[in-house]
């Protein structure tokens, strides 16, 4: 069941309509989402935090690519911790975060919203860039989970994805 949850949380993610030129930036990378305390099937207060390494920050041989001339080849995306009620059955959370870009670019401030459930499957993760490079863009995240710590019965504390794609439009 926890594998279904992990797949439901981080795969098949949807976004709002694009705000800027298509394909501003596409980055492959890795992502980690933490739940403290771990989430179970019952709704309870938890803190959600996480980070992602984009492009060369995850793999020096795999820089981000752009069809519009953006110069970022990588960076680190950090979710500001948010306290919310969460469970494996249904979680709706929103927060803020920062993408620290490489190549001397300033950081981008973002807002994010995540909604997920196991049954019926519900999955969406939207990242909106509110300031800095790519301001106005919405990031589409496509993530395949690789591992997890814990499970929904005893407490799921971490999901790790080593094959993520983030597309900013």
C-alpha positions, 0 to 999 in steps of 0.5 A, a space after each residue: 500500500 505504501 508503494 501505491 502511496 509513493 507512486 501516487 504522491 510523486 508521479 502523474 503530477 499536473 500543473 496550471 496553464 503555462 504563463 510564459 514561453 513554452 520550454 523556458 527550462 527543463 531540468 532532470 534531477 533528484 527530489 526528497 520529501 520529508 514528513 515529521 512525524 511520519 504520516 499514516 492512514 489517519 490525518 494528523 499534524 506533520 511538517 512537510 519539507 523537502 528539496 530537489 537538485 536540478 540539472 548539474 546540481 544532481 548530475 554534472 553531465 546533465 545540465 538543464 536545457 532551454 529553448 528560450 535562451 535561459 542560462 541556468 544549467 542547474 540549481 537546488 530547490 528547497 521547500 520551506 517547511 510547512 506544518 499541516 494535517 496530512 495522511 496517506 489517504 488525503 493531504 492538501 498542503 501549500 507553502 513557499 520555497 526557493 530555487 538557488 540557481 547556478 551560473 551567477 543567476 539570482 534565486 527564484 522564490 516560489 509557491 507550491 501546492 500539493 494534493 494527493 490521496 491513495 484511493 481514489 488516486 489524486 495527484 497534483 503538484 504545482 510550483 509557481 515562480 513568483 520572483 527572480 528568474 522564470 517569474 510567472 512560470 509554472 513548473 511541471 514536475 514529473 517524478 518517479 519514486 525510487 525509495 521510501 523510509 517507513 510506510 503508511 502503517 507505521 509512519 512514512 517519513 521520507 520519499 526519495 526520487 532519483 529520476 525527476 524532470 522539472 519543466 518550467 513554462 
